[in-house]
Amino acid sequence: MKLSAELVVKPGHKARLTQRDPDSTPGVKGKDDAVSALEKNMKRLAELQYLLYAENRHALLIVFQAMDAGGKDGTIRHVMSGLNPQGCTVTPFKVPSEEEAEHDFLWRIHKVAPRLGEFSIFNRSHYEEVLVVRVHNLVPKQIWSGRYEHINSFEKLLSDCHVKIIKFFLHISKEEQKKRFENRIDDPTRQWKLSEADFAERGYWDNYFRAYEDALTRCSTQWAPWYVIPANKKWYRNLAVSQVIVETLEDLNMKFPAPKMDVSRIRIK
């Protein structure tokens, strides 16, 4: 069985995060095997990125969501390190700017969607509009609850235009988050990443947990599935993400296009 099949939230099924152990390592025997497999996957990703660019018939959109300290930055840095930066963009989504807030909530997302032949990686995403706005009551329920349908329709539009979408929820425990915050406090090179908001948001853990379950349940579709990645162990997190991406791209059955000329007749003098 493919690892992606084990980690996916099946469309139409409830995403029960309490039944998914963030310490688990499905499909992997141990760290040594994972490190070796990750190296292989990173090489394969570089090959598949080149093939995606050459064929120019598909694009890839990768979405990362997680609780604070869930590992979005670290995953992007490790898993994507072998990609050609000319064909890959990473977009972080923070609080909307004044201009962005004056448009519909998907406006800033759509304008950075990938073009054919390219990878786009979202560090947070349009899902903040059914997560943080819900938890902090920034808009009425009748507004954010209608956004699930808007998101599904938007992602279907991208899919119909040959954008392959993969969405990852990096699943850590509350205890692991505490440990990572403590490590940041003790590390002068990472203290800059801390903010009072991080600790304040921790108080809303249960609310975010429920909001994530609803988002994963209502927006995991055939054209844009959600994958829950057990992320307490960083080595497993990196392997699982890389494996799902490789499997997804290989399923596209991409091929190099035929040359535009008869290469057998070319003679270089």
ZAMARGU-4260 file (C-alpha; in steps of 0.2 Angstrom, whole numbers, plus 5000, padded with zeros to 4 digits):
<rodrens>
0) 5000/5000/5000 | 5006/5018/4996 | 5010/5028/5011 | 4999/5042/5004 | 4984/5030/5006
5) 4988/5027/5024 | 4989/5046/5028 | 4975/5053/5018 | 4959/5059/5025 | 4947/5050/5014
10) 4934/5061/5006 | 4917/5060/5015 | 4925/5053/5031 | 4927/5062/5047 | 4945/5067/5051
15) 4947/5061/5069 | 4963/5068/5075 | 4962/5059/5092 | 4963/5042/5082 | 4979/5048/5073
20) 4995/5046/5085 | 5007/5061/5081 | 5021/5049/5088 | 5017/5035/5075 | 5028/5031/5060
25) 5017/5021/5048 | 5026/5012/5034 | 5043/5015/5042 | 5054/5004/5053 | 5065/5017/5060
30) 5075/5033/5059 | 5090/5025/5049 | 5078/5018/5036 | 5069/5035/5035 | 5085/5045/5033
35) 5090/5034/5018 | 5073/5034/5010 | 5072/5053/5012 | 5088/5056/5002 | 5081/5045/4988
40) 5065/5054/4988 | 5074/5071/4987 | 5083/5065/4972 | 5068/5059/4964 | 5059/5075/4968
45) 5072/5085/4958 | 5069/5073/4943 | 5050/5075/4944 | 5052/5094/4945 | 5062/5094/4929
50) 5050/5082/4921 | 5035/5093/4926 | 5044/5109/4919 | 5048/5100/4903 | 5031/5093/4900
55) 5022/5109/4905 | 5005/5101/4906 | 5003/5101/4925 | 5007/5112/4940 | 5009/5107/4959
60) 5002/5116/4974 | 5008/5110/4991 | 4999/5117/5006 | 5006/5116/5024 | 4996/5119/5039
65) 5000/5115/5057 | 4998/5121/5075 | 5012/5134/5080 | 5029/5125/5081 | 5022/5111/5070
70) 5036/5111/5058 | 5031/5120/5042 | 5047/5130/5040 | 5058/5115/5044 | 5048/5103/5032
75) 5050/5115/5018 | 5068/5118/5021 | 5073/5100/5022 | 5061/5092/5009 | 5062/5105/4996
80) 5081/5108/4997 | 5085/5099/4981 | 5073/5108/4970 | 5077/5120/4957 | 5072/5137/4964
85) 5068/5144/4947 | 5053/5133/4946 | 5047/5134/4964 | 5040/5148/4974 | 5036/5148/4993
90) 5023/5160/4999 | 5020/5163/5018 | 5002/5169/5022 | 5001/5181/5037 | 4988/5193/5043
95) 4980/5200/5027 | 4986/5217/5022 | 4974/5232/5020 | 4973/5229/5001 | 4970/5210/5004
100) 4957/5213/5017 | 4947/5224/5004 | 4946/5209/4992 | 4937/5192/4994 | 4947/5180/5005
105) 4953/5170/4990 | 4960/5184/4980 | 4977/5184/4988 | 4978/5165/4986 | 4973/5164/4968
110) 4986/5177/4962 | 5000/5166/4968 | 4994/5149/4962 | 5007/5140/4951 | 5008/5142/4933
115) 5010/5126/4922 | 5027/5117/4925 | 5030/5125/4942 | 5029/5121/4961 | 5020/5133/4973
120) 5022/5130/4992 | 5010/5138/5004 | 5016/5141/5022 | 4999/5143/5029 | 4985/5147/5017
125) 4967/5151/5013 | 4963/5138/5027 | 4967/5152/5040 | 4950/5159/5035 | 4941/5144/5043
130) 4953/5142/5057 | 4960/5158/5066 | 4944/5168/5061 | 4933/5155/5068 | 4943/5152/5084
135) 4944/5171/5087 | 4927/5175/5081 | 4934/5188/5068 | 4919/5185/5057 | 4901/5178/5061
140) 4899/5159/5060 | 4887/5161/5044 | 4902/5169/5035 | 4916/5157/5039 | 4905/5142/5038
145) 4901/5146/5020 | 4919/5146/5016 | 4921/5128/5016 | 4911/5127/5000 | 4920/5142/4992
150) 4937/5133/4996 | 4931/5117/4988 | 4925/5126/4972 | 4941/5136/4971 | 4952/5121/4973
155) 4941/5112/4960 | 4944/5126/4948 | 4963/5125/4950 | 4962/5106/4948 | 4952/5108/4932
160) 4966/5119/4926 | 4978/5105/4929 | 4985/5111/4946 | 4988/5096/4957 | 4985/5100/4975
165) 4992/5091/4990 | 4988/5098/5007 | 4997/5093/5023 | 4992/5095/5041 | 5008/5092/5052
170) 5000/5084/5067 | 5010/5087/5083 | 5004/5084/5101 | 5002/5098/5114 | 5016/5091/5124
175) 5028/5091/5109 | 5023/5109/5106 | 5028/5113/5124 | 5045/5105/5121 | 5048/5114/5105
180) 5044/5131/5113 | 5055/5127/5128 | 5069/5123/5115 | 5067/5139/5107 | 5068/5149/5123
185) 5084/5140/5127 | 5092/5143/5110 | 5098/5161/5107 | 5098/5157/5088 | 5079/5154/5088
190) 5073/5165/5102 | 5069/5178/5088 | 5055/5166/5082 | 5045/5168/5098 | 5031/5180/5101
195) 5018/5183/5115 | 5005/5178/5102 | 5013/5160/5101 | 5009/5157/5120 | 4992/5166/5119
200) 4987/5155/5105 | 4992/5139/5115 | 4977/5143/5126 | 4966/5140/5111 | 4973/5123/5108
205) 4956/5113/5109 | 4947/5126/5099 | 4960/5125/5085 | 4959/5106/5086 | 4941/5106/5083
210) 4942/5119/5069 | 4956/5108/5060 | 4945/5093/5061 | 4931/5101/5053 | 4942/5109/5039
215) 4950/5092/5036 | 4933/5083/5035 | 4924/5096/5024 | 4938/5100/5012 | 4947/5083/5009
220) 4941/5080/4991 | 4947/5068/4977 | 4954/5083/4968 | 4963/5091/4983 | 4965/5078/4997
225) 4971/5082/5015 | 4985/5071/5022 | 4988/5070/5041 | 5006/5068/5044 | 5012/5062/5061
230) 5025/5076/5065 | 5031/5073/5083 | 5046/5065/5075 | 5054/5077/5063 | 5063/5063/5053
235) 5047/5054/5050 | 5038/5070/5045 | 5050/5074/5032 | 5050/5057/5025 | 5031/5056/5024
240) 5029/5072/5016 | 5042/5068/5003 | 5035/5051/4999 | 5017/5058/4997 | 5023/5071/4985
245) 5033/5058/4975 | 5019/5046/4974 | 5007/5060/4968 | 5019/5066/4954 | 5022/5049/4948
250) 5004/5046/4947 | 5003/5059/4934 | 5013/5048/4922 | 5022/5063/4915 | 5033/5061/4899
255) 5046/5071/4891 | 5039/5080/4875 | 5045/5075/4858 | 5059/5086/4851 | 5053/5100/4840
260) 5065/5095/4826 | 5073/5079/4819 | 5088/5077/4830 | 5095/5063/4820 | 5098/5076/4806
265) 5107/5088/4817 | 5126/5090/4813 | 5136/5102/4824 | 5151/5109/4814
</rodrens>
